């Protein structure tokens, strides 16, 4: 049964400005695991990755119905890829939902589906 669905879109230029303005922004958004993956990317790909993870985490918090806050922080949510590159979303270390992330030159977007088995 589907228990939640969330969607978020973000402007790449906004994420780029926030990242340049404050290194704390990236540390607030990315978990240690995600930061390691981020560090291995090209400069162009880094903003796409950061914007995609931001959108995925916002979408997850919408699907969960909490928004980002004390019940659900950016650090509680992590996106990991499987061997084929398919992303999966984890909440506090437990796989919890399906996620799709996309981006264009100007935008990154993500959709999250939460379901019970």
N, C-alpha and C positions, 0 to 999 in steps of 0.2 A: 504494500500500500504506500502511495506517495504521501509523505508527511510535510514536505516543503519544497518550494521552488524559488530560486532567487536569480536575479539578473542584474548586472552592473556594466556600465560603460564609462570609460574615463579617457580624457584627452591626453595624448602622449606628451604634448607640450607642457601641460600642468604637472605631470609627474617629473619631467625633466627639470622644470623650474624648482620644484620642491626638493629634488635630489641635489641640485647644485647649491641651493640656499642652505641646506642643513644635512650634514652626513648622518645626523640622528634619525632623519626620516627613513632612510634605508634600513637602519638597525631596528627601527620600530616595526617596520613592515615584514622583513624577512627573518625567518628562523635561522639558526646556525646552519642547518642542512641546506636551506635555500641559498644562504649567503655563499656557501662553498660552491654551489652550482653557478651562481651569479659571477663569482670571481674568475671562472674559466671561460666566460663569454667575451666576444668582441665588444667594443664600445657601443656600436649601433644596437646590437642584440641585448645589451644590458638594460637599456631603457624599455625595450619591448618586454623583457622578462619581468622587470620591476612593475611595470604598468599592468601586465597580465596577472601577476600575483596579487596586486592591490585589488583589481577588479574581482578576481576569484574569491578573495577573502571577504570583500564587501557583499558579493552575491551569496556566499555561504551564510553570513550573519543575517541576511534578509530571509533566506530559506529557513533558518533556525528560528527566526522571529524575535531575535534579541537585539539586532544591530551590533555594532562594535562598541564594547564597553566592558564593564566589570565581569559580566557573565560569559563574554566571548571576545577575547582580544585578538589582535593580529598575530600575536605569538602563540595563541592556542590553536591556530589554523595553519596547516602546512599542506602544500601541494607537492606531490612526488610523482615522478614518471616511472612507468614500468619499463621493461627491457625493449619494448617496441616504441616507447615515447608517449604512451597514453597516460594522461594525467589522472591522478586520483586524489581526493581530498581527505585529509585526516584532521580530526579534532582531538586535541590532547593525546596524540599518539595512536588513536584508534581510527581505522578506516571508516568513514561515515557517509560518503556520498560520491556521486558522479559529477564530474566537472568538465566543461568544454571551454577552452580559452582561445580567443582569436584576436588578431590585430591587423590594422592597416597602417598606412603611413601616419595617419592622424589620430587613430583611436585604438584602444584595447577594450575588449569586452569578454565577459565570462558569464556562463550560466551554470547553476548548481541545482542538482536534483537530490533530495533526501528521501529515503524510503526505508520502511521496515520490512524484514523478511518474514 
